[in-house]
Amino acid sequence: MKVSNILDLIDSGDMALPEFQRGYVWNREQVRGLMHSLYRGYRLEAC
């Protein structure tokens, strides 16, 4: 399943995200970038 399909399901209410401690503030492009990085196995460096 493509990331864009998952985001569409979330937007339509057909898929729910669990409650988080803080509000969800990333926009669609930021989420897409994270998912692509995870999919490609890029290493995330601690700041």
mmCIF file of the N, C-alpha and C atoms, coordinates in Angstrom:
data_MODEL
# 
_entry.id   MODEL 
# 
loop_
_atom_site.group_PDB 
_atom_site.id 
_atom_site.type_symbol 
_atom_site.label_atom_id 
_atom_site.label_alt_id 
_atom_site.label_comp_id 
_atom_site.label_asym_id 
_atom_site.label_entity_id 
_atom_site.label_seq_id 
_atom_site.pdbx_PDB_ins_code 
_atom_site.Cartn_x 
_atom_site.Cartn_y 
_atom_site.Cartn_z 
_atom_site.occupancy 
_atom_site.B_iso_or_equiv 
_atom_site.pdbx_formal_charge 
_atom_site.auth_seq_id 
_atom_site.auth_comp_id 
_atom_site.auth_asym_id 
_atom_site.auth_atom_id 
_atom_site.pdbx_PDB_model_num 
ATOM 1   N N  . MET A 1 1  ? 0.851   -1.170 0.000  1.00 0.00 ? 1  MET A N  1 
ATOM 2   C CA . MET A 1 1  ? 0.000   0.000  0.000  1.00 0.00 ? 1  MET A CA 1 
ATOM 3   C C  . MET A 1 1  ? 0.901   1.240  0.000  1.00 0.00 ? 1  MET A C  1 
ATOM 4   N N  . LYS A 1 2  ? 0.554   2.203  -0.803 1.00 0.00 ? 2  LYS A N  1 
ATOM 5   C CA . LYS A 1 2  ? 1.325   3.436  -0.883 1.00 0.00 ? 2  LYS A CA 1 
ATOM 6   C C  . LYS A 1 2  ? 1.024   4.342  0.308  1.00 0.00 ? 2  LYS A C  1 
ATOM 7   N N  . VAL A 1 3  ? 2.009   5.143  0.683  1.00 0.00 ? 3  VAL A N  1 
ATOM 8   C CA . VAL A 1 3  ? 1.840   6.093  1.786  1.00 0.00 ? 3  VAL A CA 1 
ATOM 9   C C  . VAL A 1 3  ? 0.675   7.032  1.493  1.00 0.00 ? 3  VAL A C  1 
ATOM 10  N N  . SER A 1 4  ? 0.564   7.473  0.250  1.00 0.00 ? 4  SER A N  1 
ATOM 11  C CA . SER A 1 4  ? -0.527  8.390  -0.104 1.00 0.00 ? 4  SER A CA 1 
ATOM 12  C C  . SER A 1 4  ? -1.893  7.736  0.123  1.00 0.00 ? 4  SER A C  1 
ATOM 13  N N  . ASN A 1 5  ? -1.992  6.423  -0.122 1.00 0.00 ? 5  ASN A N  1 
ATOM 14  C CA . ASN A 1 5  ? -3.258  5.717  0.141  1.00 0.00 ? 5  ASN A CA 1 
ATOM 15  C C  . ASN A 1 5  ? -3.568  5.681  1.631  1.00 0.00 ? 5  ASN A C  1 
ATOM 16  N N  . ILE A 1 6  ? -2.539  5.450  2.446  1.00 0.00 ? 6  ILE A N  1 
ATOM 17  C CA . ILE A 1 6  ? -2.731  5.429  3.896  1.00 0.00 ? 6  ILE A CA 1 
ATOM 18  C C  . ILE A 1 6  ? -3.182  6.801  4.382  1.00 0.00 ? 6  ILE A C  1 
ATOM 19  N N  . LEU A 1 7  ? -2.531  7.849  3.883  1.00 0.00 ? 7  LEU A N  1 
ATOM 20  C CA . LEU A 1 7  ? -2.920  9.209  4.282  1.00 0.00 ? 7  LEU A CA 1 
ATOM 21  C C  . LEU A 1 7  ? -4.345  9.531  3.845  1.00 0.00 ? 7  LEU A C  1 
ATOM 22  N N  . ASP A 1 8  ? -4.741  9.060  2.662  1.00 0.00 ? 8  ASP A N  1 
ATOM 23  C CA . ASP A 1 8  ? -6.115  9.259  2.206  1.00 0.00 ? 8  ASP A CA 1 
ATOM 24  C C  . ASP A 1 8  ? -7.111  8.552  3.123  1.00 0.00 ? 8  ASP A C  1 
ATOM 25  N N  . LEU A 1 9  ? -6.770  7.334  3.569  1.00 0.00 ? 9  LEU A N  1 
ATOM 26  C CA . LEU A 1 9  ? -7.645  6.597  4.487  1.00 0.00 ? 9  LEU A CA 1 
ATOM 27  C C  . LEU A 1 9  ? -7.777  7.323  5.822  1.00 0.00 ? 9  LEU A C  1 
ATOM 28  N N  . ILE A 1 10 ? -6.684  7.905  6.293  1.00 0.00 ? 10 ILE A N  1 
ATOM 29  C CA . ILE A 1 10 ? -6.727  8.669  7.541  1.00 0.00 ? 10 ILE A CA 1 
ATOM 30  C C  . ILE A 1 10 ? -7.597  9.907  7.359  1.00 0.00 ? 10 ILE A C  1 
ATOM 31  N N  . ASP A 1 11 ? -7.393  10.620 6.248  1.00 0.00 ? 11 ASP A N  1 
ATOM 32  C CA . ASP A 1 11 ? -8.180  11.829 5.969  1.00 0.00 ? 11 ASP A CA 1 
ATOM 33  C C  . ASP A 1 11 ? -9.664  11.537 5.861  1.00 0.00 ? 11 ASP A C  1 
ATOM 34  N N  . SER A 1 12 ? -10.016 10.384 5.279  1.00 0.00 ? 12 SER A N  1 
ATOM 35  C CA . SER A 1 12 ? -11.433 10.037 5.092  1.00 0.00 ? 12 SER A CA 1 
ATOM 36  C C  . SER A 1 12 ? -12.071 9.456  6.356  1.00 0.00 ? 12 SER A C  1 
ATOM 37  N N  . GLY A 1 13 ? -11.246 9.140  7.359  1.00 0.00 ? 13 GLY A N  1 
ATOM 38  C CA . GLY A 1 13 ? -11.776 8.559  8.589  1.00 0.00 ? 13 GLY A CA 1 
ATOM 39  C C  . GLY A 1 13 ? -11.879 7.045  8.558  1.00 0.00 ? 13 GLY A C  1 
ATOM 40  N N  . ASP A 1 14 ? -11.435 6.415  7.462  1.00 0.00 ? 14 ASP A N  1 
ATOM 41  C CA . ASP A 1 14 ? -11.481 4.957  7.360  1.00 0.00 ? 14 ASP A CA 1 
ATOM 42  C C  . ASP A 1 14 ? -10.353 4.274  8.116  1.00 0.00 ? 14 ASP A C  1 
ATOM 43  N N  . MET A 1 15 ? -9.330  5.048  8.485  1.00 0.00 ? 15 MET A N  1 
ATOM 44  C CA . MET A 1 15 ? -8.223  4.531  9.294  1.00 0.00 ? 15 MET A CA 1 
ATOM 45  C C  . MET A 1 15 ? -7.977  5.561  10.390 1.00 0.00 ? 15 MET A C  1 
ATOM 46  N N  . ALA A 1 16 ? -7.787  5.098  11.597 1.00 0.00 ? 16 ALA A N  1 
ATOM 47  C CA . ALA A 1 16 ? -7.604  6.014  12.721 1.00 0.00 ? 16 ALA A CA 1 
ATOM 48  C C  . ALA A 1 16 ? -6.181  5.955  13.242 1.00 0.00 ? 16 ALA A C  1 
ATOM 49  N N  . LEU A 1 17 ? -5.699  7.098  13.671 1.00 0.00 ? 17 LEU A N  1 
ATOM 50  C CA . LEU A 1 17 ? -4.411  7.173  14.336 1.00 0.00 ? 17 LEU A CA 1 
ATOM 51  C C  . LEU A 1 17 ? -4.640  7.094  15.834 1.00 0.00 ? 17 LEU A C  1 
ATOM 52  N N  . PRO A 1 18 ? -3.762  6.425  16.561 1.00 0.00 ? 18 PRO A N  1 
ATOM 53  C CA . PRO A 1 18 ? -3.930  6.395  18.021 1.00 0.00 ? 18 PRO A CA 1 
ATOM 54  C C  . PRO A 1 18 ? -3.698  7.770  18.616 1.00 0.00 ? 18 PRO A C  1 
ATOM 55  N N  . GLU A 1 19 ? -4.213  7.984  19.792 1.00 0.00 ? 19 GLU A N  1 
ATOM 56  C CA . GLU A 1 19 ? -3.991  9.237  20.499 1.00 0.00 ? 19 GLU A CA 1 
ATOM 57  C C  . GLU A 1 19 ? -2.517  9.365  20.854 1.00 0.00 ? 19 GLU A C  1 
ATOM 58  N N  . PHE A 1 20 ? -1.994  10.544 20.687 1.00 0.00 ? 20 PHE A N  1 
ATOM 59  C CA . PHE A 1 20 ? -0.612  10.833 21.040 1.00 0.00 ? 20 PHE A CA 1 
ATOM 60  C C  . PHE A 1 20 ? -0.591  11.797 22.214 1.00 0.00 ? 20 PHE A C  1 
ATOM 61  N N  . GLN A 1 21 ? 0.533   11.844 22.911 1.00 0.00 ? 21 GLN A N  1 
ATOM 62  C CA . GLN A 1 21 ? 0.641   12.745 24.044 1.00 0.00 ? 21 GLN A CA 1 
ATOM 63  C C  . GLN A 1 21 ? 0.518   14.195 23.584 1.00 0.00 ? 21 GLN A C  1 
ATOM 64  N N  . ARG A 1 22 ? 1.109   14.486 22.440 1.00 0.00 ? 22 ARG A N  1 
ATOM 65  C CA . ARG A 1 22 ? 1.041   15.838 21.891 1.00 0.00 ? 22 ARG A CA 1 
ATOM 66  C C  . ARG A 1 22 ? 0.241   15.821 20.611 1.00 0.00 ? 22 ARG A C  1 
ATOM 67  N N  . GLY A 1 23 ? -0.188  16.978 20.200 1.00 0.00 ? 23 GLY A N  1 
ATOM 68  C CA . GLY A 1 23 ? -0.951  17.097 18.963 1.00 0.00 ? 23 GLY A CA 1 
ATOM 69  C C  . GLY A 1 23 ? -0.137  16.702 17.738 1.00 0.00 ? 23 GLY A C  1 
ATOM 70  N N  . TYR A 1 24 ? -0.806  16.259 16.719 1.00 0.00 ? 24 TYR A N  1 
ATOM 71  C CA . TYR A 1 24 ? -0.194  15.862 15.457 1.00 0.00 ? 24 TYR A CA 1 
ATOM 72  C C  . TYR A 1 24 ? -0.052  17.126 14.616 1.00 0.00 ? 24 TYR A C  1 
ATOM 73  N N  . VAL A 1 25 ? 1.199   17.569 14.411 1.00 0.00 ? 25 VAL A N  1 
ATOM 74  C CA . VAL A 1 25 ? 1.398   18.874 13.784 1.00 0.00 ? 25 VAL A CA 1 
ATOM 75  C C  . VAL A 1 25 ? 2.110   18.815 12.436 1.00 0.00 ? 25 VAL A C  1 
ATOM 76  N N  . TRP A 1 26 ? 2.540   17.639 12.007 1.00 0.00 ? 26 TRP A N  1 
ATOM 77  C CA . TRP A 1 26 ? 3.229   17.542 10.718 1.00 0.00 ? 26 TRP A CA 1 
ATOM 78  C C  . TRP A 1 26 ? 2.223   17.647 9.578  1.00 0.00 ? 26 TRP A C  1 
ATOM 79  N N  . ASN A 1 27 ? 2.658   18.292 8.506  1.00 0.00 ? 27 ASN A N  1 
ATOM 80  C CA . ASN A 1 27 ? 1.786   18.338 7.336  1.00 0.00 ? 27 ASN A CA 1 
ATOM 81  C C  . ASN A 1 27 ? 2.000   17.074 6.502  1.00 0.00 ? 27 ASN A C  1 
ATOM 82  N N  . ARG A 1 28 ? 1.203   16.923 5.489  1.00 0.00 ? 28 ARG A N  1 
ATOM 83  C CA . ARG A 1 28 ? 1.215   15.714 4.660  1.00 0.00 ? 28 ARG A CA 1 
ATOM 84  C C  . ARG A 1 28 ? 2.578   15.460 4.016  1.00 0.00 ? 28 ARG A C  1 
ATOM 85  N N  . GLU A 1 29 ? 3.240   16.520 3.540  1.00 0.00 ? 29 GLU A N  1 
ATOM 86  C CA . GLU A 1 29 ? 4.549   16.362 2.896  1.00 0.00 ? 29 GLU A CA 1 
ATOM 87  C C  . GLU A 1 29 ? 5.624   15.916 3.895  1.00 0.00 ? 29 GLU A C  1 
ATOM 88  N N  . GLN A 1 30 ? 5.573   16.421 5.119  1.00 0.00 ? 30 GLN A N  1 
ATOM 89  C CA . GLN A 1 30 ? 6.543   16.008 6.138  1.00 0.00 ? 30 GLN A CA 1 
ATOM 90  C C  . GLN A 1 30 ? 6.354   14.532 6.483  1.00 0.00 ? 30 GLN A C  1 
ATOM 91  N N  . VAL A 1 31 ? 5.118   14.101 6.612  1.00 0.00 ? 31 VAL A N  1 
ATOM 92  C CA . VAL A 1 31 ? 4.829   12.693 6.906  1.00 0.00 ? 31 VAL A CA 1 
ATOM 93  C C  . VAL A 1 31 ? 5.298   11.825 5.746  1.00 0.00 ? 31 VAL A C  1 
ATOM 94  N N  . ARG A 1 32 ? 5.014   12.260 4.526  1.00 0.00 ? 32 ARG A N  1 
ATOM 95  C CA . ARG A 1 32 ? 5.434   11.507 3.345  1.00 0.00 ? 32 ARG A CA 1 
ATOM 96  C C  . ARG A 1 32 ? 6.957   11.366 3.322  1.00 0.00 ? 32 ARG A C  1 
ATOM 97  N N  . GLY A 1 33 ? 7.686   12.449 3.644  1.00 0.00 ? 33 GLY A N  1 
ATOM 98  C CA . GLY A 1 33 ? 9.140   12.404 3.675  1.00 0.00 ? 33 GLY A CA 1 
ATOM 99  C C  . GLY A 1 33 ? 9.660   11.420 4.707  1.00 0.00 ? 33 GLY A C  1 
ATOM 100 N N  . LEU A 1 34 ? 9.051   11.410 5.883  1.00 0.00 ? 34 LEU A N  1 
ATOM 101 C CA . LEU A 1 34 ? 9.455   10.465 6.921  1.00 0.00 ? 34 LEU A CA 1 
ATOM 102 C C  . LEU A 1 34 ? 9.217   9.030  6.466  1.00 0.00 ? 34 LEU A C  1 
ATOM 103 N N  . MET A 1 35 ? 8.035   8.771  5.916  1.00 0.00 ? 35 MET A N  1 
ATOM 104 C CA . MET A 1 35 ? 7.716   7.410  5.472  1.00 0.00 ? 35 MET A CA 1 
ATOM 105 C C  . MET A 1 35 ? 8.662   6.946  4.372  1.00 0.00 ? 35 MET A C  1 
ATOM 106 N N  . HIS A 1 36 ? 8.998   7.836  3.447  1.00 0.00 ? 36 HIS A N  1 
ATOM 107 C CA . HIS A 1 36 ? 9.945   7.476  2.383  1.00 0.00 ? 36 HIS A CA 1 
ATOM 108 C C  . HIS A 1 36 ? 11.316  7.161  2.976  1.00 0.00 ? 36 HIS A C  1 
ATOM 109 N N  . SER A 1 37 ? 11.751  7.952  3.953  1.00 0.00 ? 37 SER A N  1 
ATOM 110 C CA . SER A 1 37 ? 13.047  7.703  4.593  1.00 0.00 ? 37 SER A CA 1 
ATOM 111 C C  . SER A 1 37 ? 13.064  6.356  5.300  1.00 0.00 ? 37 SER A C  1 
ATOM 112 N N  . LEU A 1 38 ? 11.989  6.054  6.015  1.00 0.00 ? 38 LEU A N  1 
ATOM 113 C CA . LEU A 1 38 ? 11.905  4.766  6.710  1.00 0.00 ? 38 LEU A CA 1 
ATOM 114 C C  . LEU A 1 38 ? 11.872  3.622  5.710  1.00 0.00 ? 38 LEU A C  1 
ATOM 115 N N  . TYR A 1 39 ? 11.118  3.786  4.644  1.00 0.00 ? 39 TYR A N  1 
ATOM 116 C CA . TYR A 1 39 ? 11.001  2.735  3.624  1.00 0.00 ? 39 TYR A CA 1 
ATOM 117 C C  . TYR A 1 39 ? 12.356  2.452  2.972  1.00 0.00 ? 39 TYR A C  1 
ATOM 118 N N  . ARG A 1 40 ? 13.105  3.509  2.720  1.00 0.00 ? 40 ARG A N  1 
ATOM 119 C CA . ARG A 1 40 ? 14.406  3.350  2.069  1.00 0.00 ? 40 ARG A CA 1 
ATOM 120 C C  . ARG A 1 40 ? 15.508  2.958  3.041  1.00 0.00 ? 40 ARG A C  1 
ATOM 121 N N  . GLY A 1 41 ? 15.216  2.954  4.335  1.00 0.00 ? 41 GLY A N  1 
ATOM 122 C CA . GLY A 1 41 ? 16.192  2.520  5.335  1.00 0.00 ? 41 GLY A CA 1 
ATOM 123 C C  . GLY A 1 41 ? 17.250  3.557  5.657  1.00 0.00 ? 41 GLY A C  1 
ATOM 124 N N  . TYR A 1 42 ? 16.936  4.841  5.409  1.00 0.00 ? 42 TYR A N  1 
ATOM 125 C CA . TYR A 1 42 ? 17.897  5.892  5.748  1.00 0.00 ? 42 TYR A CA 1 
ATOM 126 C C  . TYR A 1 42 ? 18.108  5.919  7.247  1.00 0.00 ? 42 TYR A C  1 
ATOM 127 N N  . ARG A 1 43 ? 19.349  6.140  7.636  1.00 0.00 ? 43 ARG A N  1 
ATOM 128 C CA . ARG A 1 43 ? 19.661  6.263  9.053  1.00 0.00 ? 43 ARG A CA 1 
ATOM 129 C C  . ARG A 1 43 ? 19.249  7.621  9.571  1.00 0.00 ? 43 ARG A C  1 
ATOM 130 N N  . LEU A 1 44 ? 18.591  7.638  10.698 1.00 0.00 ? 44 LEU A N  1 
ATOM 131 C CA . LEU A 1 44 ? 18.203  8.901  11.323 1.00 0.00 ? 44 LEU A CA 1 
ATOM 132 C C  . LEU A 1 44 ? 19.225  9.203  12.411 1.00 0.00 ? 44 LEU A C  1 
ATOM 133 N N  . GLU A 1 45 ? 19.827  10.344 12.340 1.00 0.00 ? 45 GLU A N  1 
ATOM 134 C CA . GLU A 1 45 ? 20.834  10.762 13.310 1.00 0.00 ? 45 GLU A CA 1 
ATOM 135 C C  . GLU A 1 45 ? 20.186  11.565 14.421 1.00 0.00 ? 45 GLU A C  1 
ATOM 136 N N  . ALA A 1 46 ? 20.606  11.334 15.652 1.00 0.00 ? 46 ALA A N  1 
ATOM 137 C CA . ALA A 1 46 ? 20.110  12.123 16.780 1.00 0.00 ? 46 ALA A CA 1 
ATOM 138 C C  . ALA A 1 46 ? 20.717  13.533 16.682 1.00 0.00 ? 46 ALA A C  1 
ATOM 139 N N  . CYS A 1 47 ? 19.918  14.510 17.035 1.00 0.00 ? 47 CYS A N  1 
ATOM 140 C CA . CYS A 1 47 ? 20.393  15.897 16.978 1.00 0.00 ? 47 CYS A CA 1 
ATOM 141 C C  . CYS A 1 47 ? 21.197  16.248 18.212 1.00 0.00 ? 47 CYS A C  1 
# 
